[in-house]
C-alpha cells in the first residue's frame, strides 16, 4: 500500500466513527464532498467498481444504467466500453452527481453519458430499454429493494444483464460477512424474477461480492411487442 492510500485509510478510520459514515450513504454539503473524494480515490473502491464493470461484460453497442453512481468511477469505466451507446447514472445526492459530472465531462459532452439526480424509488426514465444494469454497495439503502429490482427488470431488454455488488463496510467485516451479503443479494434477485444467477468474489479486505443475473429471454415476437409497448417505435431501433 502506498503512502497516499495509508493516509487515506487513517482519515477514514478516524472519520467514520465521528459521523462520517452517514455521509457515505447520503453525501451533502462540504463534508459530503469529502466523502465523494474518498469514494472516488480509495484503491479498493476503484478496483471494485472496475471489476464489476468487467464482469458485466459491456459491449460497444450496449445501453447501460447504474443506480447509485456516486462520484462516477464505474460510469467512467462503463463509458469506455459502451462507446456507441448511452450510459445513464442515477444518484440521490446532488454532491455525487456534480462529482460524477466532473469525472465524466468529456463523455457527457459527447452525448454518451447522462446523469440523473433522483432517488431510485422516484426514477422515471425514457432512455431505455437497457442491455445491462449495475448497482454497487447501494441496494441495502433502497426502500423495498425487491420492488426496485422488479422496476429495473422492466427497464431491461429481455435477456438483459444485472450486476449487484456488495463489499461490507461494517466494523469487523470478514469473508463470511461478504458471503452472507452475496446470499442476500441472490435472494433479492430471485424474488424479483431474475434468472441464471452466479456469484463472483474479489479478494479485497473484506472481499467484494458480485451477484449477476439475467432477465428472462423472449422469442422475437414477444420481444418486439414488449419493446414497442414500453418504449414506442423508437425502442425498436438498434
N, C-alpha and C positions, 0 to 999 in steps of 0.2 A: 504494500500500500504506500503511495507516495505521500509527501508532506501535506499537500493540498487536501487529500482525502482524509488524512488523520485529523487535521484541524477541523474539517467539516464534521467528522464523526464526533469530536469533542463538543462542538457547538450544538449538534443535535442532542447529544447525551445530556447537556445541561438544560437546553431549551424545552425539550418535550415535556418533562415533568413540571415545568414552570409556566404552563398554559399554552405552549407552542403546539401541542398535539392537535388541539381543536382547529388550528389554522391550516393543517393539512387536510381537514375534512371540509372546511368552509373558509377558504382564504379571503380575507378582507383587509383593506387599508394597507398601511406600510408594513405591518407585521405579516400580512398575507403575501405581500410581495417577496419578503424574505423566504417564506415557506415555498413559494414557487421557484425562487432562485435555487433553493436546496434541492427540490424535486427535479429540476432540470439539469443539475450538475452532479448529484450523488452518483458515483460509479455504478452501484448496484441498481439504481433506478433506470439509468440509461441502458445497462446491459439487459435488464428485464424487459423493457419496452421493445428494444430491437429484436430480442429473442422471440417475443410474442408475434411481432410482425413477420418474422421469418417463418414461424410455424403456420401462420395464416395463409402462407403461400400466395400472396397477392400478385396478380398478373397485370401486365401493362394496360389492358382494357377493362380492368375491374373497377367498379364504383364501390367505395368503402365508407363506412361510418364508424367513428369512435365515440362512445358515450363516456364522458368524464375525461376529456382530453388533457386536462391540466395545462402545464406550460408548453405543450405541443411537441414533446420529444417523439412520441410514436407517430404523430401526424407527419412530422418531417420524414420519418423512415417510410411511412406508407406512400407519401408523395413521390419518393424516389423510385417506387415500384409501379404505382398506378399512373404511369406517365401519359397515358392517352385518355384518362378519365378524371373523375372528381373524387376528392377525399373530403368528407364532412366531419368536423369536430364539434362536439357539444359539451358545454360545461355550465354548471350553475354559478360559477364565480366569474365576475367581470374582470377581476385581477388576473385570473388564469387565461381568460380569453385575450387580454391585452398582451400577456407574455407569449402566448401561442402565436398571436398575430406577428409579433416582432420576430420570432424564431422562424416563421414560415412566410415572410413578406414577399419573397420572390414568387413562390408558388401561388400565393393569393393574387398577386398582380397578374399572373399568367392565367388566372381563372381555374386553376387545378385544385385549390383548397378553399373551402368555405367554412367559417367558424360561426357558431350559433350560441348565444348566451341564453340559456333556459334550463330549468330543472328537467330532469329526464321524464318526470311524470307529466310535464306540460308540453312535451315535444310535439310539434306539428310541423311536418316537413313535406316538401313536394319534390325533393331531389332524388327520390328512389325511382325504381327499385334498386337495391344494393346487392352486390355479389358477396360481400363479406362485412362482418361487424366485429368490433373489438371493445373490450372493457377491461381496464387494468386497475385492480385494487379499488373498485368503486361499487360493485354490486352490493356489498354489505351495507352501503349507505342509502340504497334505493328503498323508497316505500313500496311495499308489496312487490318484491322482485320477480315473482312468477308472472304477475300481470304485466310488468315491464318487459319481460322476455317474450311473452306472447305478442305484445305490440311490436317488439323488434322483429320477431319472426315474420310478421305481416309486411315489414319494410324490406325483407329479403326476397330475392328470387327463389323459386323452388330449387332445391339443391344448394342454396346459399350457405355460406360457412360462418361460424361464430367462434370466437376465442374469448374465454373468460379467464382472467389471471388473478391470482392472489398470492402475495407474499406477506404473511402475517407480520405485523409490526408491534404486537403486544409484548410487554416485558416477559422475558423467559421463553419466547417462541423457539420451537425446535422443529426438526424434520417431522415429528409426529403432529405438530400443530399444522404444518403445511399439508400433510396428508389428509388431516381432518377437514381443512378448508377445501381441498380438491374434491373430497367426497360430498361436501355440502353443495359446491357448485354443480357437480354432476347431477345431484338430486334435483336442483332447481331447473337445469336444462331438460331433464327427463320430464318433469312435471309440466314444463312449458311446451313439450311436444317435439323437441329436437331429437335427432337420431344419430346413430353411428358415433357415439362419444368415444373419445380417447383422452388420456391424461399424460402430460409430459411434465418433467421436473427439471428445473435449472439449479445447479449446485451453487447456491448463494448461502448466506447466513442470516436468517434461516432460508431454506430452499424456496424458490418461487414455483408455484403450481399453475399449469395452464390446462384447462379443460376445453377441448374442441368438439364441436358438433355441427350437424347439418340440418337444414330444413328438409322435410320430405320432398323427394323429387316428384315431378309431374310429367305426364305424357304431353306431347306437343299441343294437343287441342286444349287440355286443361290449363297448361302454361299460358297460352295465348289469351284464354278467357280471363284468367286471373289477373294477368298484367294489364289488360285493357280495362278491366273493372276498377283496379286500384289506381292506375296511373294515366288512363286515357290512351289515345293513339300514339302520343309521343313516347310512351313507355315501351312500345313495340320495337323501336329502333335500337339497333346495337351499335 
